[in-house]
Amino acid sequence: MGLFNTHITLADSGFLRGYSDFHAHLLPGFDDGIKDFAGILPVLSRYEAAGVIDVWFTPHVMEFNPLRTQDLKDALAAVKRSYRGPVSLHVAGQYLLDSLFAERLQSADLLCLEHRRVLVDASLYNPPQQFRELLTRTLSQGYVPVLAHPERYGFLSVEDCLELKETGVLFLLDIASLVSFYGEDVRERADELLRRDLYALSGTGVQKSLSLDTLLEYKFKSKIIKHIPR
């Protein structure tokens, strides 16, 4: 009998009641989001039923997808005009650590999560040339970098995460990583980072290829669910 031996669906666990989802690719018309505004309403109704109270739309922003801050704000406003339910809706960029991010950082043109936390990411296999330098610059300019799904980066070890945490970098868990959606190696790294208490935030990571309904029916290790940051 192992410590994490029993399983339960995310729906049956009730984990999402009162939950704030800090990582969702659902903003209509952008990268991995819903195709159109009509499609977002059923998804938000499902969030309501699950008990979620906040959803942050986090579209990818990078050199090859240089989304403008005002366009994202306008898209959020359009969703809010259509949606009248109780879930609070927000938008923040998920910024690739590249030259566009450096420019946006310099001009303070960033869409952040609450408390000046800025969601950032990198290539899954190779760190950008200025990976640590850009994280340091972000901190020095009064922002708190939140590295999205560190468990998915093949170049980042647990020891690297521990070092980055000491500098002030935060980490966001992609909940789907805990059920091998991204592979067994990713699941094992997510388990380890969770046991080390390295995550400050979490998100569903829902998008076109992973619906909320699908995620809710996955079976999670029951004792590990309580360790997921809310």
Stockholm file with secondary structure:
# STOCKHOLM 1.0

chainA/1-230         MGLFNTHITLADSGFLRGYSDFHAHLLPGFDDGIKDFAGILPVLSRYEAAGVIDVWFTPHVMEFNPLRTQDLKDALAAVKRSYRGPVSLHVAGQYLLDSLFAERLQSADLLCLEHRRVLVDASLYNPPQQFRELLTRTLSQGYVPVLAHPERYGFLSVEDCLELKETGVLFLLDIASLVSFYGEDVRERADELLRRDLYALSGTGVQKSLSLDTLLEYKFKSKIIKHIPR
#=GR chainA/1-230 SS CCTTCCEEEHHHHTTTTTCEEEEECCCTTSTTSCSSHHHHHHHHHHHHHHTCCEEEECCEEBTTBCCCHHHHHHHHHHHHHHCCSSSEEEECCEEESSHHHHHHHHTTCCCCBGGGEEEEECCSSSCCTTHHHHHHHHHHTTCEEEEECGGGCTTCCHHHHHHHHHHTCEEEEEGGGGGTTTCHHHHHHHHHHHHTTCCSEEECCCBTTBCHHHHHHSEEEHHHHTTSCC
#=GC SS_cons         CCTTCCEEEHHHHTTTTTCEEEEECCCTTSTTSCSSHHHHHHHHHHHHHHTCCEEEECCEEBTTBCCCHHHHHHHHHHHHHHCCSSSEEEECCEEESSHHHHHHHHTTCCCCBGGGEEEEECCSSSCCTTHHHHHHHHHHTTCEEEEECGGGCTTCCHHHHHHHHHHTCEEEEEGGGGGTTTCHHHHHHHHHHHHTTCCSEEECCCBTTBCHHHHHHSEEEHHHHTTSCC
//
